[in-house]
């Protein structure tokens, strides 16, 4: 049992035995003792003063004496202004240390028999993954690992948006202008190759629109449709989507292609499969570089017609209502939302129709206790409506739905990253950039010179990817953030490489133990544990509760910041105390064992974030 839980239970029992009052143990406030006072944990006594009918200091002294008599883990206590400060015995800390190093799964919980689905990434197949996808992917992947660590069976999924107008734009551009080129013939990564045709389509469409604005037809449209306060520039800026749908020749070709796809035209289907295949191959390479994978893939081409049966079900239950034009709606005004269309008048689906159907289908297939959707905060309202609608439909899984919303991530102004569309930073370019920076900085420091070229490159990759992952995950998901590639690799800041360096230092110690045959079994004979050592032990003790809280709140930043704090505490320990030159063999053995435990937990916690630890730096 965690010492904090032990203290909470003991205080609850003490209050009942001393004063005849029952108090829930979970409500007993136990905090780390401030550095300026003697003790490891402090109990807030003020809630018990009334039942004790004594001053805060007198009640604290009485409870402290009772705890010291009955709880073996307590070494001593002192009272400061109504706070009961408890010092935990060295025997307890020794036992904790030995339990950590003996348990490779320390901090993880046993299987709980529950199942959770985490959906993340979910890209479109008209272009490569970008910076926003990276934040999405890293949040989804790390949350999956954290949920698994606390006992859940986790199903990692993505729904790939592989159909629609945007995909047809890439297909049409390649068909019209591609001249048979392929990723192989051009040497371009396959998803970037497809994305380039999407960009070309937009460029061609822009040229067409500018030319159309000079025609008599455009003049007639402007004269008949513009508002009194609109000049031509403003009007045509606002009119672009309408133009594309009603007047554009390219737009007409795209719509015709989409209709042929929906009619299963063999040639269009063959083209669609070929170009999507190129994109999937590119995605797999990027996912591999990020170290992520999925257990189940869903495709919008298979799910876009789902949900119509739910609409009929909702109509029969009066959850939905039909308007005079035949469209079907749900009224959520009493829940603080508005009325939302779930089926158009012509019987075609909208996005929420598909999501309703997909939710039901997946529950029937996966039977999870929780369903987590990792989607940017621009879709907050959509998920509020979706979840409320499923709740009103009486779907049995509705209470287990969660939208893991995240804010915008961008590069600092003036950043040197390449973009293919002028606005979006490709994931592959970002990965390449952080590895490049890690490589340059390591070479500048002259590190890892004894490694082979292959080993060096692997170390550079681990450091660069660790920098990227940690820098993004350390920020709470709901906050907008700026990813600075140069700052992310800094060995002195709150970065992945800073933590990795702590691990590498510890790894060097472990190699020296083995090389010199040092006996660490006498660590248990060490007495008088120092504050810097105890600070590390307290941090190790907190690891499991941090992981549990991160799972409950779907917040991997808690694990990231724990990892940084643990590494920072280890740096302080390393600076203040001698390890190999410790004052006694017992002190050396204890500090080496403590270092081993810290390295083990750092590797575990960073592993939950998908960060690999280098052996050398």
Secondary structure, DSSP 4 states (H G I P E B T S, - for coil): --HHHHHHHHHHHHHHHHHS----GGGS-EEEPPTTSS-SEEEE-GGGHHHHTS-HHHHHHHHHHHHHHH-TTEEEEEEETTEEEEEE-HHHHHHHHHHHHH-TTTT-----S-EEEEE----BTTS--BHHHHHHHHHHHHHHHHHHHTT-EEEEEEEEB--SHHHHHHHHHHHHH-TT--HHHHT--HHHHHHHHHHHHHHHHHHHHHHHTTSHHHHHHHHHH--TT--HHHHHHHTHHHHHHHT-HHHHHHHHHHHHHHTT-HHHHHHHHHHHHHHHHHHHHHHHHHT---SEEEEHHHHTTTTHHHHHHHHHTTSEEE-TTS-EEEE-GGGT--EEEEE-TTS-B-HHHHHHHHHHHHHHHH--SEEEEEEEGGGHHHHHHHHHHHHHTT-TTGGGEEEEEE--EEEPTT----BSSSS-BBHHHHHHHHHHHHHHHHHHHTTTTTS-HHHHHHHHHHHHHHHHHHHHHTS-TTS-EEE-HHHHT-TTSSSHHHHHHHHHHHHHHHHHHHHHT---GGGGG--S--HHHHHHHHHHHHHHHHHHHHHHHT-THHHHHHHHHHHHHHHHHHHHS-STT-SSHHHHHHHHHHHHHHHHHHHHHHHHTTPPPPS--
